[in-house]
Amino acid sequence: MDEGIDRRDAAAPDPRITKFIGRHHVMNIATATADDGPYCANVFYAYMAESNLFVFTSDEKTRHYREMSADSRTAATIVLETRTVGQVQGLQITGRATLAEGTMLSEARSAYLRKFPYAVVADLTLWVLRPSFMKFTDNKLGFGKKLLWHADAQ
């Protein structure tokens, strides 16, 4: 095992990762096209721990909506902003983002509205990000300590 890296190849991410996800509500997503290159956008998210899915909303007029519609491969980050090195925490995610449809739409909507009840008045177009890889850096566990999770080991 690489020094400073704890690999977790299980169905559910390490509880330290899910705890971090639950303490935050904004993630930065990254999409790309061959013509225009990479693009980033900040989105509010809810996390469905039981199915390991991130739920967020996006308007069809946005660039990231168009890019995810054309190519579902999406990356994301969630970070704790701090200047204290010993407190640094951040999560890097890769996976696929798809429009929430069918029964998933109902579950995603419920999860999103539990986290953001004021959004009930909004016209929500919900997406789900299904991670295939997550890397959590947590300096609280030791400088540069990383926890890895891979979906392909399921």
Secondary structure, DSSP 8 states (H G I E B T S, - for coil): --TTEEEE-SSS--HHHHHHHHT--EEEEEEEETTTEEEEEEEEEEEETTTTEEEEE--TTSHHHHHHHH--EEEEEEEE--S-GGG-EEEEEEEEEEE--HHHHHHHHHHHHHH-GGGGGS---EEEEEEEEEEEEEGGGSTT-EEEEEGGG-
